[in-house]
Protein backbone atom coordinates (compact mmCIF):
# COMPACT_ATOMS: atom_id res chain seq x y z
CA UNK A 1 0.00 0.00 0.00
CA UNK A 2 1.36 3.43 -0.93
CA UNK A 3 1.19 6.50 1.21
CA UNK A 4 -0.93 9.47 0.32
CA UNK A 5 -0.58 12.94 1.73
CA UNK A 6 -3.30 15.48 1.22
CA UNK A 7 -3.80 19.02 2.36
CA UNK A 8 -6.76 21.16 1.51
CA UNK A 9 -8.64 24.18 2.69
CA UNK A 10 -12.34 24.86 2.77
CA UNK A 11 -13.10 28.39 1.57
CA UNK A 12 -15.59 30.62 3.32
CA UNK A 13 -18.54 32.14 1.48
CA UNK A 14 -16.58 35.42 1.23
CA UNK A 15 -13.57 33.52 -0.15
CA UNK A 16 -15.71 31.89 -2.84
CA UNK A 17 -17.19 35.25 -3.84
CA UNK A 18 -13.73 36.86 -4.02
CA UNK A 19 -12.28 33.97 -6.04
CA UNK A 20 -15.12 34.02 -8.57
CA UNK A 21 -15.57 37.80 -8.88
CA UNK A 22 -12.91 38.61 -11.50
CA UNK A 23 -14.11 35.79 -13.74
CA UNK A 24 -17.85 36.40 -13.82
CA UNK A 25 -19.18 36.60 -17.36
CA UNK A 26 -21.29 39.72 -17.68
CA UNK A 27 -21.56 39.86 -21.46
CA UNK A 28 -21.97 43.24 -23.12
CA UNK A 29 -22.65 44.82 -19.72
CA UNK A 30 -19.22 43.93 -18.39
CA UNK A 31 -17.49 47.17 -17.36
CA UNK A 32 -14.13 45.81 -18.56
CA UNK A 33 -15.55 45.12 -22.03
CA UNK A 34 -17.18 48.56 -22.09
CA UNK A 35 -13.86 50.16 -21.12
CA UNK A 36 -12.07 48.17 -23.81
CA UNK A 37 -14.56 49.32 -26.45
CA UNK A 38 -14.14 52.92 -25.33
CA UNK A 39 -10.36 52.63 -25.48
CA UNK A 40 -10.46 51.16 -29.00
CA UNK A 41 -12.68 54.05 -30.11
CA UNK A 42 -10.45 56.67 -28.46
CA UNK A 43 -7.22 55.54 -30.12
CA UNK A 44 -8.64 56.03 -33.62
CA UNK A 45 -8.36 59.57 -34.99
CA UNK A 46 -11.85 61.08 -35.25
CA UNK A 47 -11.32 62.24 -38.83
CA UNK A 48 -10.49 58.74 -40.08
CA UNK A 49 -14.10 57.57 -40.30
CA UNK A 50 -14.84 60.43 -42.71
CA UNK A 51 -11.75 59.90 -44.89
CA UNK A 52 -12.47 59.55 -48.59
CA UNK A 53 -10.32 59.06 -51.67
CA UNK A 54 -10.70 62.71 -52.70
CA UNK A 55 -8.96 64.03 -49.57
CA UNK A 56 -5.26 64.56 -48.98
CA UNK A 57 -3.24 63.18 -46.08
CA UNK A 58 -0.30 64.88 -44.40
CA UNK A 59 2.59 63.08 -42.76
CA UNK A 60 1.11 64.15 -39.42
CA UNK A 61 -2.16 62.39 -40.23
CA UNK A 62 -0.25 59.28 -41.31
CA UNK A 63 1.57 59.39 -37.97
CA UNK A 64 -1.81 59.49 -36.19
CA UNK A 65 -2.82 56.33 -38.04
CA UNK A 66 0.47 54.66 -37.10
CA UNK A 67 -0.15 55.51 -33.44
CA UNK A 68 -3.67 54.05 -33.66
CA UNK A 69 -2.32 50.87 -35.30
CA UNK A 70 0.23 50.45 -32.51
CA UNK A 71 -2.37 50.93 -29.77
CA UNK A 72 -4.88 48.58 -31.38
CA UNK A 73 -2.21 45.95 -32.07
CA UNK A 74 -1.25 45.88 -28.38
CA UNK A 75 -4.83 44.96 -27.47
CA UNK A 76 -5.35 42.46 -30.28
CA UNK A 77 -2.06 40.66 -29.64
CA UNK A 78 -3.25 39.95 -26.10
CA UNK A 79 -6.16 37.91 -27.48
CA UNK A 80 -5.89 34.15 -27.82
CA UNK A 81 -5.05 32.80 -31.25
CA UNK A 82 -7.94 32.37 -33.62
CA UNK A 83 -9.51 33.58 -36.82
CA UNK A 84 -10.66 36.96 -35.47
CA UNK A 85 -7.20 37.74 -34.03
CA UNK A 86 -5.44 36.63 -37.22
CA UNK A 87 -7.72 38.70 -39.46
CA UNK A 88 -7.46 41.78 -37.23
CA UNK A 89 -3.67 41.59 -37.18
CA UNK A 90 -3.57 41.10 -40.95
CA UNK A 91 -5.74 44.21 -41.43
CA UNK A 92 -3.39 46.19 -39.17
CA UNK A 93 -0.37 44.89 -41.11
CA UNK A 94 -1.96 46.03 -44.38
CA UNK A 95 -2.80 49.46 -42.94
CA UNK A 96 0.71 49.83 -41.57
CA UNK A 97 2.23 48.89 -44.95
CA UNK A 98 0.08 51.43 -46.78
CA UNK A 99 0.94 54.17 -44.29
CA UNK A 100 4.65 53.35 -44.57
CA UNK A 101 4.45 53.45 -48.36
CA UNK A 102 2.57 56.77 -48.40
CA UNK A 103 4.95 58.28 -45.86
CA UNK A 104 7.96 57.24 -47.95
CA UNK A 105 6.39 58.81 -51.04
CA UNK A 106 5.77 62.05 -49.12
CA UNK A 107 9.35 62.01 -47.82
CA UNK A 108 10.61 61.61 -51.39
CA UNK A 109 8.55 64.56 -52.60
CA UNK A 110 9.84 66.67 -49.71
CA UNK A 111 13.45 65.74 -50.53
CA UNK A 112 13.07 66.74 -54.16
CA UNK A 113 11.12 69.91 -53.45
CA UNK A 114 13.78 71.26 -51.13
CA UNK A 115 11.38 71.59 -48.18
CA UNK A 116 11.63 69.55 -45.00
CA UNK A 117 8.78 67.42 -43.78
N, C-alpha and C positions, 0 to 999 in steps of 0.2 A: 504494500500500500504506500502511495506517495503522499508527501505532506502538501498541504495547501494553506497558504497564508492569505488572508483577506482583510482589507481595511476599507471601510466605507463610512459615509456620513449621511445623515438624513437631513435634508434641507428644511428650513422653516417655510411657512407660507410666504413671508417677506422675501426669503432667499429665492424661492421659485419665481416670484414676480420679478425680482431684479435680474435673474438669469434669463428670463424670457423677453423682457422689455425691449432690448435693442433689436430683436429678431422678429417682432410681430409684423405680420404682413397687413398693411393698411391700404394697399392699392393706390389709386390716384389721390387719395386724401392724405397720404403719408407726407409729413412735413419735409422729410429729407428729399423725397422725389420732387416735391414742389420747389424746394430750394435749388435742386439740380436743374430743373427746367428754367428757373429764373436766371441762374448763372449762365446757362447755355444761350439764353436770349441776350443777356447783357454783353457777352463777349463779341457778339456780331455787330459790326458797325450798322447804325440805323439806316444809312443811305443805301446799303447793299441790296435790300429787298426791292428798291425802286430802280436799280441799275438796269439800263437797257443798252442795246448795241449801237445807239446813236449818241451815247455820252462818252466823254473822255475821262481817262483815269490818270491821276498824278502819281508820282512815286510815293508820296505820302499816303495816298489811298491804298496803294498796293501794300505798303507796310502795315496798314490797319488790317488788311485781309490776312497777311502773314501772322500777325499777332493773334487774330481770331482762330486761325488754323492751329497754331501752337496750343492755345488754351483748350480748344475742343479736342485735339488729339490727346492731351493729358487725361481728359475724362474718359474718352473712348478706349484708350489703351488699358485702363483699369478694369474694363469689362472682361468677362470670360470669353474665350474663343468661341466663335460661331459665325453664322452667315451675316447677321446684322453688324457685328463688329468688323468683319472683313470688308464688307461693302462700304461702311462708313469710313474706314481707314483708306480704302482705295479712292473714294471721292475726295478725301483730304489730300491724298498724294497728287491726284490730278489737278486740284486747285492750286496746290503749292507749285507744281511744275509750270502751270500757266502763268502764275504770278512771277516766278523766277524768269521765265522767258520774256514776259512783257517788261520787267524791270531791266533786264539786260538790253533789250531794244531801246528803252528810254535812256539808259546810260550811254549807249553808243551814239545816239542822237545828240546828247549833251556834249560828248567828247568832240564830235565833229562840228558842233555849232559854236564851240568856244565858250560856252556857259557851263558853270558847274551845276550839279543837281542838288 
